[in-house]
Amino acid sequence: MHVTPATHDFPFAYREAMDVTWEPDNRTLSSPIPREWSYGRWFQQIQAVASAQGVHLLLGSHTQWVNVPANIKLEIMEAAAHAA
C-alpha cells in the first residue's frame, strides 16, 4: 500500500521502526504487502508514523483512490475512522 501525503515528506519515517518506509521518488509512505495485518491495520500504522512526526493524516472527499478495490477502500476508511 502506498499513501501520498498532500503536503509533507517523511524522509525519516524509518526512525519510527514501524515497518513503514518513505519512498522519495514517488513521495509515498508505503507498507509491506499485508500478511498478518489487514490493509486497514497498515493504514493505521502509516497514520502512526506520520503522527509520530507531527503530522495528522486524514481521509476526506479530496482523497484519491487509485487501483483500490471497493472492499479494501471500505476497510481502510473504517480503520481510519476508528483511529480518529
mmCIF file of the N, C-alpha and C atoms, coordinates in Angstrom:
data_MODEL
# 
_entry.id   MODEL 
# 
loop_
_atom_site.group_PDB 
_atom_site.id 
_atom_site.type_symbol 
_atom_site.label_atom_id 
_atom_site.label_alt_id 
_atom_site.label_comp_id 
_atom_site.label_asym_id 
_atom_site.label_entity_id 
_atom_site.label_seq_id 
_atom_site.pdbx_PDB_ins_code 
_atom_site.Cartn_x 
_atom_site.Cartn_y 
_atom_site.Cartn_z 
_atom_site.occupancy 
_atom_site.B_iso_or_equiv 
_atom_site.pdbx_formal_charge 
_atom_site.auth_seq_id 
_atom_site.auth_comp_id 
_atom_site.auth_asym_id 
_atom_site.auth_atom_id 
_atom_site.pdbx_PDB_model_num 
ATOM 1   N N  . MET A 1 1  ? 0.847   -1.165  0.000  1.00 0.00 ? 1  MET A N  1 
ATOM 2   C CA . MET A 1 1  ? 0.000   0.000   0.000  1.00 0.00 ? 1  MET A CA 1 
ATOM 3   C C  . MET A 1 1  ? 0.894   1.228   0.000  1.00 0.00 ? 1  MET A C  1 
ATOM 4   N N  . HIS A 1 2  ? 0.495   2.228   -0.775 1.00 0.00 ? 2  HIS A N  1 
ATOM 5   C CA . HIS A 1 2  ? 1.217   3.497   -0.840 1.00 0.00 ? 2  HIS A CA 1 
ATOM 6   C C  . HIS A 1 2  ? 0.244   4.631   -0.507 1.00 0.00 ? 2  HIS A C  1 
ATOM 7   N N  . VAL A 1 3  ? 0.670   5.502   0.378  1.00 0.00 ? 3  VAL A N  1 
ATOM 8   C CA . VAL A 1 3  ? -0.121  6.671   0.754  1.00 0.00 ? 3  VAL A CA 1 
ATOM 9   C C  . VAL A 1 3  ? 0.705   7.898   0.415  1.00 0.00 ? 3  VAL A C  1 
ATOM 10  N N  . THR A 1 4  ? 0.128   8.785   -0.389 1.00 0.00 ? 4  THR A N  1 
ATOM 11  C CA . THR A 1 4  ? 0.812   10.002  -0.789 1.00 0.00 ? 4  THR A CA 1 
ATOM 12  C C  . THR A 1 4  ? 0.252   11.181  0.010  1.00 0.00 ? 4  THR A C  1 
ATOM 13  N N  . PRO A 1 5  ? 1.005   11.671  0.991  1.00 0.00 ? 5  PRO A N  1 
ATOM 14  C CA . PRO A 1 5  ? 0.543   12.832  1.756  1.00 0.00 ? 5  PRO A CA 1 
ATOM 15  C C  . PRO A 1 5  ? 0.477   14.075  0.867  1.00 0.00 ? 5  PRO A C  1 
ATOM 16  N N  . ALA A 1 6  ? -0.499  14.905  1.113  1.00 0.00 ? 6  ALA A N  1 
ATOM 17  C CA . ALA A 1 6  ? -0.701  16.087  0.277  1.00 0.00 ? 6  ALA A CA 1 
ATOM 18  C C  . ALA A 1 6  ? 0.405   17.129  0.451  1.00 0.00 ? 6  ALA A C  1 
ATOM 19  N N  . THR A 1 7  ? 0.914   17.281  1.679  1.00 0.00 ? 7  THR A N  1 
ATOM 20  C CA . THR A 1 7  ? 1.797   18.430  1.905  1.00 0.00 ? 7  THR A CA 1 
ATOM 21  C C  . THR A 1 7  ? 3.106   18.129  2.616  1.00 0.00 ? 7  THR A C  1 
ATOM 22  N N  . HIS A 1 8  ? 3.331   16.926  3.077  1.00 0.00 ? 8  HIS A N  1 
ATOM 23  C CA . HIS A 1 8  ? 4.539   16.653  3.864  1.00 0.00 ? 8  HIS A CA 1 
ATOM 24  C C  . HIS A 1 8  ? 5.366   15.524  3.272  1.00 0.00 ? 8  HIS A C  1 
ATOM 25  N N  . ASP A 1 9  ? 6.654   15.577  3.530  1.00 0.00 ? 9  ASP A N  1 
ATOM 26  C CA . ASP A 1 9  ? 7.565   14.483  3.206  1.00 0.00 ? 9  ASP A CA 1 
ATOM 27  C C  . ASP A 1 9  ? 7.996   13.834  4.523  1.00 0.00 ? 9  ASP A C  1 
ATOM 28  N N  . PHE A 1 10 ? 8.386   12.555  4.452  1.00 0.00 ? 10 PHE A N  1 
ATOM 29  C CA . PHE A 1 10 ? 8.754   11.815  5.649  1.00 0.00 ? 10 PHE A CA 1 
ATOM 30  C C  . PHE A 1 10 ? 10.069  11.060  5.453  1.00 0.00 ? 10 PHE A C  1 
ATOM 31  N N  . PRO A 1 11 ? 11.155  11.773  5.171  1.00 0.00 ? 11 PRO A N  1 
ATOM 32  C CA . PRO A 1 11 ? 12.426  11.090  4.913  1.00 0.00 ? 11 PRO A CA 1 
ATOM 33  C C  . PRO A 1 11 ? 12.954  10.316  6.115  1.00 0.00 ? 11 PRO A C  1 
ATOM 34  N N  . PHE A 1 12 ? 12.445  10.591  7.294  1.00 0.00 ? 12 PHE A N  1 
ATOM 35  C CA . PHE A 1 12 ? 12.920  9.910   8.494  1.00 0.00 ? 12 PHE A CA 1 
ATOM 36  C C  . PHE A 1 12 ? 11.891  8.934   9.060  1.00 0.00 ? 12 PHE A C  1 
ATOM 37  N N  . ALA A 1 13 ? 10.986  8.469   8.229  1.00 0.00 ? 13 ALA A N  1 
ATOM 38  C CA . ALA A 1 13 ? 9.963   7.509   8.670  1.00 0.00 ? 13 ALA A CA 1 
ATOM 39  C C  . ALA A 1 13 ? 10.592  6.259   9.269  1.00 0.00 ? 13 ALA A C  1 
ATOM 40  N N  . TYR A 1 14 ? 11.727  5.860   8.727  1.00 0.00 ? 14 TYR A N  1 
ATOM 41  C CA . TYR A 1 14 ? 12.405  4.653   9.216  1.00 0.00 ? 14 TYR A CA 1 
ATOM 42  C C  . TYR A 1 14 ? 12.770  4.757   10.695 1.00 0.00 ? 14 TYR A C  1 
ATOM 43  N N  . ARG A 1 15 ? 12.954  5.963   11.191 1.00 0.00 ? 15 ARG A N  1 
ATOM 44  C CA . ARG A 1 15 ? 13.340  6.147   12.590 1.00 0.00 ? 15 ARG A CA 1 
ATOM 45  C C  . ARG A 1 15 ? 12.249  5.696   13.558 1.00 0.00 ? 15 ARG A C  1 
ATOM 46  N N  . GLU A 1 16 ? 11.033  5.617   13.084 1.00 0.00 ? 16 GLU A N  1 
ATOM 47  C CA . GLU A 1 16 ? 9.923   5.201   13.946 1.00 0.00 ? 16 GLU A CA 1 
ATOM 48  C C  . GLU A 1 16 ? 9.910   3.687   14.147 1.00 0.00 ? 16 GLU A C  1 
ATOM 49  N N  . ALA A 1 17 ? 10.671  2.950   13.350 1.00 0.00 ? 17 ALA A N  1 
ATOM 50  C CA . ALA A 1 17 ? 10.779  1.487   13.456 1.00 0.00 ? 17 ALA A CA 1 
ATOM 51  C C  . ALA A 1 17 ? 9.417   0.809   13.448 1.00 0.00 ? 17 ALA A C  1 
ATOM 52  N N  . MET A 1 18 ? 8.582   1.194   12.472 1.00 0.00 ? 18 MET A N  1 
ATOM 53  C CA . MET A 1 18 ? 7.229   0.652   12.361 1.00 0.00 ? 18 MET A CA 1 
ATOM 54  C C  . MET A 1 18 ? 7.001   -0.085  11.038 1.00 0.00 ? 18 MET A C  1 
ATOM 55  N N  . ASP A 1 19 ? 8.062   -0.432  10.332 1.00 0.00 ? 19 ASP A N  1 
ATOM 56  C CA . ASP A 1 19 ? 7.975   -1.135  9.035  1.00 0.00 ? 19 ASP A CA 1 
ATOM 57  C C  . ASP A 1 19 ? 7.292   -0.328  7.943  1.00 0.00 ? 19 ASP A C  1 
ATOM 58  N N  . VAL A 1 20 ? 7.220   0.975   8.123  1.00 0.00 ? 20 VAL A N  1 
ATOM 59  C CA . VAL A 1 20 ? 6.683   1.871   7.095  1.00 0.00 ? 20 VAL A CA 1 
ATOM 60  C C  . VAL A 1 20 ? 7.872   2.622   6.518  1.00 0.00 ? 20 VAL A C  1 
ATOM 61  N N  . THR A 1 21 ? 7.931   2.705   5.199  1.00 0.00 ? 21 THR A N  1 
ATOM 62  C CA . THR A 1 21 ? 9.054   3.387   4.557  1.00 0.00 ? 21 THR A CA 1 
ATOM 63  C C  . THR A 1 21 ? 8.581   4.589   3.752  1.00 0.00 ? 21 THR A C  1 
ATOM 64  N N  . TRP A 1 22 ? 9.479   5.549   3.626  1.00 0.00 ? 22 TRP A N  1 
ATOM 65  C CA . TRP A 1 22 ? 9.252   6.720   2.778  1.00 0.00 ? 22 TRP A CA 1 
ATOM 66  C C  . TRP A 1 22 ? 9.938   6.452   1.457  1.00 0.00 ? 22 TRP A C  1 
ATOM 67  N N  . GLU A 1 23 ? 9.207   6.574   0.358  1.00 0.00 ? 23 GLU A N  1 
ATOM 68  C CA . GLU A 1 23 ? 9.769   6.388   -0.969 1.00 0.00 ? 23 GLU A CA 1 
ATOM 69  C C  . GLU A 1 23 ? 9.831   7.756   -1.656 1.00 0.00 ? 23 GLU A C  1 
ATOM 70  N N  . PRO A 1 24 ? 10.991  8.388   -1.633 1.00 0.00 ? 24 PRO A N  1 
ATOM 71  C CA . PRO A 1 24 ? 11.111  9.769   -2.106 1.00 0.00 ? 24 PRO A CA 1 
ATOM 72  C C  . PRO A 1 24 ? 10.833  9.936   -3.604 1.00 0.00 ? 24 PRO A C  1 
ATOM 73  N N  . ASP A 1 25 ? 11.092  8.920   -4.409 1.00 0.00 ? 25 ASP A N  1 
ATOM 74  C CA . ASP A 1 25 ? 10.872  9.064   -5.856 1.00 0.00 ? 25 ASP A CA 1 
ATOM 75  C C  . ASP A 1 25 ? 9.407   9.315   -6.204 1.00 0.00 ? 25 ASP A C  1 
ATOM 76  N N  . ASN A 1 26 ? 8.501   8.687   -5.453 1.00 0.00 ? 26 ASN A N  1 
ATOM 77  C CA . ASN A 1 26 ? 7.077   8.922   -5.740 1.00 0.00 ? 26 ASN A CA 1 
ATOM 78  C C  . ASN A 1 26 ? 6.344   9.583   -4.567 1.00 0.00 ? 26 ASN A C  1 
ATOM 79  N N  . ARG A 1 27 ? 7.120   10.027  -3.543 1.00 0.00 ? 27 ARG A N  1 
ATOM 80  C CA . ARG A 1 27 ? 6.569   10.750  -2.388 1.00 0.00 ? 27 ARG A CA 1 
ATOM 81  C C  . ARG A 1 27 ? 5.470   9.976   -1.670 1.00 0.00 ? 27 ARG A C  1 
ATOM 82  N N  . THR A 1 28 ? 5.729   8.711   -1.376 1.00 0.00 ? 28 THR A N  1 
ATOM 83  C CA . THR A 1 28 ? 4.725   7.908   -0.684 1.00 0.00 ? 28 THR A CA 1 
ATOM 84  C C  . THR A 1 28 ? 5.283   7.264   0.582  1.00 0.00 ? 28 THR A C  1 
ATOM 85  N N  . LEU A 1 29 ? 4.394   7.099   1.536  1.00 0.00 ? 29 LEU A N  1 
ATOM 86  C CA . LEU A 1 29 ? 4.647   6.224   2.672  1.00 0.00 ? 29 LEU A CA 1 
ATOM 87  C C  . LEU A 1 29 ? 4.121   4.864   2.252  1.00 0.00 ? 29 LEU A C  1 
ATOM 88  N N  . SER A 1 30 ? 4.901   3.817   2.447  1.00 0.00 ? 30 SER A N  1 
ATOM 89  C CA . SER A 1 30 ? 4.452   2.501   1.990  1.00 0.00 ? 30 SER A CA 1 
ATOM 90  C C  . SER A 1 30 ? 4.598   1.465   3.087  1.00 0.00 ? 30 SER A C  1 
ATOM 91  N N  . SER A 1 31 ? 3.726   0.468   2.986  1.00 0.00 ? 31 SER A N  1 
ATOM 92  C CA . SER A 1 31 ? 3.741   -0.653  3.919  1.00 0.00 ? 31 SER A CA 1 
ATOM 93  C C  . SER A 1 31 ? 4.178   -1.908  3.178  1.00 0.00 ? 31 SER A C  1 
ATOM 94  N N  . PRO A 1 32 ? 4.592   -2.917  3.927  1.00 0.00 ? 32 PRO A N  1 
ATOM 95  C CA . PRO A 1 32 ? 4.838   -4.199  3.269  1.00 0.00 ? 32 PRO A CA 1 
ATOM 96  C C  . PRO A 1 32 ? 3.513   -4.777  2.749  1.00 0.00 ? 32 PRO A C  1 
ATOM 97  N N  . ILE A 1 33 ? 3.607   -5.804  1.942  1.00 0.00 ? 33 ILE A N  1 
ATOM 98  C CA . ILE A 1 33 ? 2.395   -6.500  1.497  1.00 0.00 ? 33 ILE A CA 1 
ATOM 99  C C  . ILE A 1 33 ? 1.728   -7.095  2.735  1.00 0.00 ? 33 ILE A C  1 
ATOM 100 N N  . PRO A 1 34 ? 0.439   -6.819  2.931  1.00 0.00 ? 34 PRO A N  1 
ATOM 101 C CA . PRO A 1 34 ? -0.235  -7.342  4.124  1.00 0.00 ? 34 PRO A CA 1 
ATOM 102 C C  . PRO A 1 34 ? -0.205  -8.874  4.176  1.00 0.00 ? 34 PRO A C  1 
ATOM 103 N N  . ARG A 1 35 ? 0.245   -9.383  5.297  1.00 0.00 ? 35 ARG A N  1 
ATOM 104 C CA . ARG A 1 35 ? 0.235   -10.827 5.544  1.00 0.00 ? 35 ARG A CA 1 
ATOM 105 C C  . ARG A 1 35 ? -0.618  -11.077 6.783  1.00 0.00 ? 35 ARG A C  1 
ATOM 106 N N  . GLU A 1 36 ? -0.081  -10.743 7.940  1.00 0.00 ? 36 GLU A N  1 
ATOM 107 C CA . GLU A 1 36 ? -0.820  -10.925 9.183  1.00 0.00 ? 36 GLU A CA 1 
ATOM 108 C C  . GLU A 1 36 ? -1.777  -9.761  9.438  1.00 0.00 ? 36 GLU A C  1 
ATOM 109 N N  . TRP A 1 37 ? -1.370  -8.561  9.048  1.00 0.00 ? 37 TRP A N  1 
ATOM 110 C CA . TRP A 1 37 ? -2.207  -7.384  9.245  1.00 0.00 ? 37 TRP A CA 1 
ATOM 111 C C  . TRP A 1 37 ? -3.011  -7.110  7.985  1.00 0.00 ? 37 TRP A C  1 
ATOM 112 N N  . SER A 1 38 ? -4.172  -6.523  8.174  1.00 0.00 ? 38 SER A N  1 
ATOM 113 C CA . SER A 1 38 ? -5.033  -6.120  7.057  1.00 0.00 ? 38 SER A CA 1 
ATOM 114 C C  . SER A 1 38 ? -4.553  -4.787  6.482  1.00 0.00 ? 38 SER A C  1 
ATOM 115 N N  . TYR A 1 39 ? -5.104  -4.417  5.334  1.00 0.00 ? 39 TYR A N  1 
ATOM 116 C CA . TYR A 1 39 ? -4.797  -3.102  4.767  1.00 0.00 ? 39 TYR A CA 1 
ATOM 117 C C  . TYR A 1 39 ? -5.232  -2.001  5.728  1.00 0.00 ? 39 TYR A C  1 
ATOM 118 N N  . GLY A 1 40 ? -6.353  -2.188  6.386  1.00 0.00 ? 40 GLY A N  1 
ATOM 119 C CA . GLY A 1 40 ? -6.814  -1.194  7.354  1.00 0.00 ? 40 GLY A CA 1 
ATOM 120 C C  . GLY A 1 40 ? -5.830  -1.004  8.486  1.00 0.00 ? 40 GLY A C  1 
ATOM 121 N N  . ARG A 1 41 ? -5.302  -2.112  8.995  1.00 0.00 ? 41 ARG A N  1 
ATOM 122 C CA . ARG A 1 41 ? -4.324  -2.024  10.085 1.00 0.00 ? 41 ARG A CA 1 
ATOM 123 C C  . ARG A 1 41 ? -3.035  -1.363  9.612  1.00 0.00 ? 41 ARG A C  1 
ATOM 124 N N  . TRP A 1 42 ? -2.623  -1.652  8.380  1.00 0.00 ? 42 TRP A N  1 
ATOM 125 C CA . TRP A 1 42 ? -1.422  -0.997  7.852  1.00 0.00 ? 42 TRP A CA 1 
ATOM 126 C C  . TRP A 1 42 ? -1.657  0.495   7.644  1.00 0.00 ? 42 TRP A C  1 
ATOM 127 N N  . PHE A 1 43 ? -2.862  0.884   7.259  1.00 0.00 ? 43 PHE A N  1 
ATOM 128 C CA . PHE A 1 43 ? -3.142  2.309   7.129  1.00 0.00 ? 43 PHE A CA 1 
ATOM 129 C C  . PHE A 1 43 ? -3.010  2.989   8.493  1.00 0.00 ? 43 PHE A C  1 
ATOM 130 N N  . GLN A 1 44 ? -3.504  2.333   9.525  1.00 0.00 ? 44 GLN A N  1 
ATOM 131 C CA . GLN A 1 44 ? -3.353  2.886   10.877 1.00 0.00 ? 44 GLN A CA 1 
ATOM 132 C C  . GLN A 1 44 ? -1.875  3.015   11.243 1.00 0.00 ? 44 GLN A C  1 
ATOM 133 N N  . GLN A 1 45 ? -1.064  2.063   10.816 1.00 0.00 ? 45 GLN A N  1 
ATOM 134 C CA . GLN A 1 45 ? 0.372   2.118   11.090 1.00 0.00 ? 45 GLN A CA 1 
ATOM 135 C C  . GLN A 1 45 ? 1.013   3.304   10.366 1.00 0.00 ? 45 GLN A C  1 
ATOM 136 N N  . ILE A 1 46 ? 0.596   3.538   9.131  1.00 0.00 ? 46 ILE A N  1 
ATOM 137 C CA . ILE A 1 46 ? 1.094   4.687   8.373  1.00 0.00 ? 46 ILE A CA 1 
ATOM 138 C C  . ILE A 1 46 ? 0.679   5.983   9.061  1.00 0.00 ? 46 ILE A C  1 
ATOM 139 N N  . GLN A 1 47 ? -0.572  6.030   9.541  1.00 0.00 ? 47 GLN A N  1 
ATOM 140 C CA . GLN A 1 47 ? -1.016  7.206   10.291 1.00 0.00 ? 47 GLN A CA 1 
ATOM 141 C C  . GLN A 1 47 ? -0.157  7.402   11.544 1.00 0.00 ? 47 GLN A C  1 
ATOM 142 N N  . ALA A 1 48 ? 0.202   6.318   12.213 1.00 0.00 ? 48 ALA A N  1 
ATOM 143 C CA . ALA A 1 48 ? 1.006   6.403   13.436 1.00 0.00 ? 48 ALA A CA 1 
ATOM 144 C C  . ALA A 1 48 ? 2.398   6.949   13.145 1.00 0.00 ? 48 ALA A C  1 
ATOM 145 N N  . VAL A 1 49 ? 2.989   6.538   12.037 1.00 0.00 ? 49 VAL A N  1 
ATOM 146 C CA . VAL A 1 49 ? 4.303   7.072   11.652 1.00 0.00 ? 49 VAL A CA 1 
ATOM 147 C C  . VAL A 1 49 ? 4.202   8.573   11.413 1.00 0.00 ? 49 VAL A C  1 
ATOM 148 N N  . ALA A 1 50 ? 3.196   8.990   10.659 1.00 0.00 ? 50 ALA A N  1 
ATOM 149 C CA . ALA A 1 50 ? 3.012   10.416  10.391 1.00 0.00 ? 50 ALA A CA 1 
ATOM 150 C C  . ALA A 1 50 ? 2.779   11.182  11.694 1.00 0.00 ? 50 ALA A C  1 
ATOM 151 N N  . SER A 1 51 ? 1.952   10.631  12.557 1.00 0.00 ? 51 SER A N  1 
ATOM 152 C CA . SER A 1 51 ? 1.648   11.280  13.824 1.00 0.00 ? 51 SER A CA 1 
ATOM 153 C C  . SER A 1 51 ? 2.898   11.430  14.691 1.00 0.00 ? 51 SER A C  1 
ATOM 154 N N  . ALA A 1 52 ? 3.751   10.405  14.692 1.00 0.00 ? 52 ALA A N  1 
ATOM 155 C CA . ALA A 1 52 ? 4.996   10.463  15.466 1.00 0.00 ? 52 ALA A CA 1 
ATOM 156 C C  . ALA A 1 52 ? 5.910   11.571  14.968 1.00 0.00 ? 52 ALA A C  1 
ATOM 157 N N  . GLN A 1 53 ? 5.689   11.999  13.720 1.00 0.00 ? 53 GLN A N  1 
ATOM 158 C CA . GLN A 1 53 ? 6.492   13.081  13.160 1.00 0.00 ? 53 GLN A CA 1 
ATOM 159 C C  . GLN A 1 53 ? 5.695   14.391  13.088 1.00 0.00 ? 53 GLN A C  1 
ATOM 160 N N  . GLY A 1 54 ? 4.607   14.452  13.845 1.00 0.00 ? 54 GLY A N  1 
ATOM 161 C CA . GLY A 1 54 ? 3.863   15.696  13.998 1.00 0.00 ? 54 GLY A CA 1 
ATOM 162 C C  . GLY A 1 54 ? 2.850   16.005  12.911 1.00 0.00 ? 54 GLY A C  1 
ATOM 163 N N  . VAL A 1 55 ? 2.452   15.006  12.126 1.00 0.00 ? 55 VAL A N  1 
ATOM 164 C CA . VAL A 1 55 ? 1.502   15.220  11.029 1.00 0.00 ? 55 VAL A CA 1 
ATOM 165 C C  . VAL A 1 55 ? 0.314   14.289  11.222 1.00 0.00 ? 55 VAL A C  1 
ATOM 166 N N  . HIS A 1 56 ? -0.892  14.824  11.067 1.00 0.00 ? 56 HIS A N  1 
ATOM 167 C CA . HIS A 1 56 ? -2.112  14.026  11.189 1.00 0.00 ? 56 HIS A CA 1 
ATOM 168 C C  . HIS A 1 56 ? -2.656  13.755  9.784  1.00 0.00 ? 56 HIS A C  1 
ATOM 169 N N  . LEU A 1 57 ? -2.579  12.495  9.337  1.00 0.00 ? 57 LEU A N  1 
ATOM 170 C CA . LEU A 1 57 ? -3.104  12.133  8.011  1.00 0.00 ? 57 LEU A CA 1 
ATOM 171 C C  . LEU A 1 57 ? -4.599  11.861  8.106  1.00 0.00 ? 57 LEU A C  1 
ATOM 172 N N  . LEU A 1 58 ? -5.344  12.424  7.180  1.00 0.00 ? 58 LEU A N  1 
ATOM 173 C CA . LEU A 1 58 ? -6.792  12.256  7.156  1.00 0.00 ? 58 LEU A CA 1 
ATOM 174 C C  . LEU A 1 58 ? -7.253  11.778  5.787  1.00 0.00 ? 58 LEU A C  1 
ATOM 175 N N  . LEU A 1 59 ? -8.332  11.010  5.785  1.00 0.00 ? 59 LEU A N  1 
ATOM 176 C CA . LEU A 1 59 ? -9.034  10.700  4.545  1.00 0.00 ? 59 LEU A CA 1 
ATOM 177 C C  . LEU A 1 59 ? -10.190 11.671  4.442  1.00 0.00 ? 59 LEU A C  1 
ATOM 178 N N  . GLY A 1 60 ? -10.489 12.116  3.243  1.00 0.00 ? 60 GLY A N  1 
ATOM 179 C CA . GLY A 1 60 ? -11.595 13.037  3.073  1.00 0.00 ? 60 GLY A CA 1 
ATOM 180 C C  . GLY A 1 60 ? -12.114 12.995  1.652  1.00 0.00 ? 60 GLY A C  1 
ATOM 181 N N  . SER A 1 61 ? -12.963 13.931  1.327  1.00 0.00 ? 61 SER A N  1 
ATOM 182 C CA . SER A 1 61 ? -13.542 13.984  -0.016 1.00 0.00 ? 61 SER A CA 1 
ATOM 183 C C  . SER A 1 61 ? -12.470 14.249  -1.075 1.00 0.00 ? 61 SER A C  1 
ATOM 184 N N  . HIS A 1 62 ? -11.341 14.813  -0.654 1.00 0.00 ? 62 HIS A N  1 
ATOM 185 C CA . HIS A 1 62 ? -10.239 15.106  -1.559 1.00 0.00 ? 62 HIS A CA 1 
ATOM 186 C C  . HIS A 1 62 ? -9.323  13.894  -1.792 1.00 0.00 ? 62 HIS A C  1 
ATOM 187 N N  . THR A 1 63 ? -9.511  12.830  -1.006 1.00 0.00 ? 63 THR A N  1 
ATOM 188 C CA . THR A 1 63 ? -8.662  11.637  -1.131 1.00 0.00 ? 63 THR A CA 1 
ATOM 189 C C  . THR A 1 63 ? -8.888  10.983  -2.492 1.00 0.00 ? 63 THR A C  1 
ATOM 190 N N  . GLN A 1 64 ? -7.794  10.693  -3.169 1.00 0.00 ? 64 GLN A N  1 
ATOM 191 C CA . GLN A 1 64 ? -7.862  9.993   -4.462 1.00 0.00 ? 64 GLN A CA 1 
ATOM 192 C C  . GLN A 1 64 ? -7.487  8.539   -4.231 1.00 0.00 ? 64 GLN A C  1 
ATOM 193 N N  . TRP A 1 65 ? -8.333  7.641   -4.677 1.00 0.00 ? 65 TRP A N  1 
ATOM 194 C CA . TRP A 1 65 ? -8.105  6.205   -4.537 1.00 0.00 ? 65 TRP A CA 1 
ATOM 195 C C  . TRP A 1 65 ? -7.714  5.662   -5.905 1.00 0.00 ? 65 TRP A C  1 
ATOM 196 N N  . VAL A 1 66 ? -6.544  5.060   -5.999 1.00 0.00 ? 66 VAL A N  1 
ATOM 197 C CA . VAL A 1 66 ? -6.059  4.543   -7.280 1.00 0.00 ? 66 VAL A CA 1 
ATOM 198 C C  . VAL A 1 66 ? -5.873  3.032   -7.162 1.00 0.00 ? 66 VAL A C  1 
ATOM 199 N N  . ASN A 1 67 ? -6.562  2.293   -8.012 1.00 0.00 ? 67 ASN A N  1 
ATOM 200 C CA . ASN A 1 67 ? -6.460  0.831   -8.046 1.00 0.00 ? 67 ASN A CA 1 
ATOM 201 C C  . ASN A 1 67 ? -6.744  0.188   -6.688 1.00 0.00 ? 67 ASN A C  1 
ATOM 202 N N  . VAL A 1 68 ? -7.764  0.694   -5.997 1.00 0.00 ? 68 VAL A N  1 
ATOM 203 C CA . VAL A 1 68 ? -8.150  0.142   -4.695 1.00 0.00 ? 68 VAL A CA 1 
ATOM 204 C C  . VAL A 1 68 ? -9.534  -0.465  -4.835 1.00 0.00 ? 68 VAL A C  1 
ATOM 205 N N  . PRO A 1 69 ? -9.658  -1.774  -4.656 1.00 0.00 ? 69 PRO A N  1 
ATOM 206 C CA . PRO A 1 69 ? -10.976 -2.408  -4.719 1.00 0.00 ? 69 PRO A CA 1 
ATOM 207 C C  . PRO A 1 69 ? -11.905 -1.834  -3.646 1.00 0.00 ? 69 PRO A C  1 
ATOM 208 N N  . ALA A 1 70 ? -13.189 -1.842  -3.919 1.00 0.00 ? 70 ALA A N  1 
ATOM 209 C CA . ALA A 1 70 ? -14.182 -1.242  -3.019 1.00 0.00 ? 70 ALA A CA 1 
ATOM 210 C C  . ALA A 1 70 ? -14.122 -1.826  -1.612 1.00 0.00 ? 70 ALA A C  1 
ATOM 211 N N  . ASN A 1 71 ? -13.908 -3.143  -1.496 1.00 0.00 ? 71 ASN A N  1 
ATOM 212 C CA . ASN A 1 71 ? -13.887 -3.749  -0.163 1.00 0.00 ? 71 ASN A CA 1 
ATOM 213 C C  . ASN A 1 71 ? -12.672 -3.293  0.652  1.00 0.00 ? 71 ASN A C  1 
ATOM 214 N N  . ILE A 1 72 ? -11.545 -3.098  0.002  1.00 0.00 ? 72 ILE A N  1 
ATOM 215 C CA . ILE A 1 72 ? -10.352 -2.621  0.711  1.00 0.00 ? 72 ILE A CA 1 
ATOM 216 C C  . ILE A 1 72 ? -10.494 -1.140  1.049  1.00 0.00 ? 72 ILE A C  1 
ATOM 217 N N  . LYS A 1 73 ? -11.085 -0.371  0.152  1.00 0.00 ? 73 LYS A N  1 
ATOM 218 C CA . LYS A 1 73 ? -11.336 1.050   0.438  1.00 0.00 ? 73 LYS A CA 1 
ATOM 219 C C  . LYS A 1 73 ? -12.211 1.181   1.684  1.00 0.00 ? 73 LYS A C  1 
ATOM 220 N N  . LEU A 1 74 ? -13.261 0.377   1.760  1.00 0.00 ? 74 LEU A N  1 
ATOM 221 C CA . LEU A 1 74 ? -14.146 0.411   2.922  1.00 0.00 ? 74 LEU A CA 1 
ATOM 222 C C  . LEU A 1 74 ? -13.391 0.017   4.194  1.00 0.00 ? 74 LEU A C  1 
ATOM 223 N N  . GLU A 1 75 ? -12.574 -1.017  4.099  1.00 0.00 ? 75 GLU A N  1 
ATOM 224 C CA . GLU A 1 75 ? -11.772 -1.464  5.243  1.00 0.00 ? 75 GLU A CA 1 
ATOM 225 C C  . GLU A 1 75 ? -10.851 -0.354  5.739  1.00 0.00 ? 75 GLU A C  1 
ATOM 226 N N  . ILE A 1 76 ? -10.182 0.337   4.821  1.00 0.00 ? 76 ILE A N  1 
ATOM 227 C CA . ILE A 1 76 ? -9.280  1.422   5.197  1.00 0.00 ? 76 ILE A CA 1 
ATOM 228 C C  . ILE A 1 76 ? -10.051 2.584   5.793  1.00 0.00 ? 76 ILE A C  1 
ATOM 229 N N  . MET A 1 77 ? -11.190 2.926   5.212  1.00 0.00 ? 77 MET A N  1 
ATOM 230 C CA . MET A 1 77 ? -11.997 4.026   5.735  1.00 0.00 ? 77 MET A CA 1 
ATOM 231 C C  . MET A 1 77 ? -12.495 3.704   7.148  1.00 0.00 ? 77 MET A C  1 
ATOM 232 N N  . GLU A 1 78 ? -12.906 2.466   7.388  1.00 0.00 ? 78 GLU A N  1 
ATOM 233 C CA . GLU A 1 78 ? -13.364 2.083   8.732  1.00 0.00 ? 78 GLU A CA 1 
ATOM 234 C C  . GLU A 1 78 ? -12.217 2.124   9.725  1.00 0.00 ? 78 GLU A C  1 
ATOM 235 N N  . ALA A 1 79 ? -11.046 1.656   9.315  1.00 0.00 ? 79 ALA A N  1 
ATOM 236 C CA . ALA A 1 79 ? -9.880  1.685   10.197 1.00 0.00 ? 79 ALA A CA 1 
ATOM 237 C C  . ALA A 1 79 ? -9.483  3.113   10.529 1.00 0.00 ? 79 ALA A C  1 
ATOM 238 N N  . ALA A 1 80 ? -9.531  3.994   9.540  1.00 0.00 ? 80 ALA A N  1 
ATOM 239 C CA . ALA A 1 80 ? -9.194  5.402   9.761  1.00 0.00 ? 80 ALA A CA 1 
ATOM 240 C C  . ALA A 1 80 ? -10.178 6.051   10.719 1.00 0.00 ? 80 ALA A C  1 
ATOM 241 N N  . ALA A 1 81 ? -11.449 5.696   10.590 1.00 0.00 ? 81 ALA A N  1 
ATOM 242 C CA . ALA A 1 81 ? -12.471 6.250   11.480 1.00 0.00 ? 81 ALA A CA 1 
ATOM 243 C C  . ALA A 1 81 ? -12.256 5.811   12.932 1.00 0.00 ? 81 ALA A C  1 
ATOM 244 N N  . HIS A 1 82 ? -11.829 4.571   13.122 1.00 0.00 ? 82 HIS A N  1 
ATOM 245 C CA . HIS A 1 82 ? -11.588 4.063   14.471 1.00 0.00 ? 82 HIS A CA 1 
ATOM 246 C C  . HIS A 1 82 ? -10.322 4.638   15.081 1.00 0.00 ? 82 HIS A C  1 
ATOM 247 N N  . ALA A 1 83 ? -9.389  5.032   14.244 1.00 0.00 ? 83 ALA A N  1 
ATOM 248 C CA . ALA A 1 83 ? -8.130  5.616   14.734 1.00 0.00 ? 83 ALA A CA 1 
ATOM 249 C C  . ALA A 1 83 ? -8.317  7.076   15.127 1.00 0.00 ? 83 ALA A C  1 
ATOM 250 N N  . ALA A 1 84 ? -9.340  7.717   14.590 1.00 0.00 ? 84 ALA A N  1 
ATOM 251 C CA . ALA A 1 84 ? -9.541  9.154   14.842 1.00 0.00 ? 84 ALA A CA 1 
ATOM 252 C C  . ALA A 1 84 ? -10.024 9.453   16.227 1.00 0.00 ? 84 ALA A C  1 
# 
